[in-house]
Amino acid sequence: MDYVSALVPPVVMAVFFTGLIVTIVKTQGGANKAKEDAVVDAALARAESTRQASRDTGA
């Protein structure tokens, strides 16, 4: 029975790791990708406009 108790932790970790990878792959892209891209684009545009405004007032 020692071999069973020795094999259980690696098997459990492998199952959870596989589940984690499957979840990560499933959440990439899809319907939320457009929303996430829009949020990132808005943040980048806001940062760029702030940087240009500070450059204009600092010059």
Protein Blocks (a to p, Z undefined) as FASTA:
>chain_A
ZZmmmmmmmmmmmmmmmmmmmmmmmmgghjllmmmmmmmmmmmmmmmmmmmmmmmmmZZ
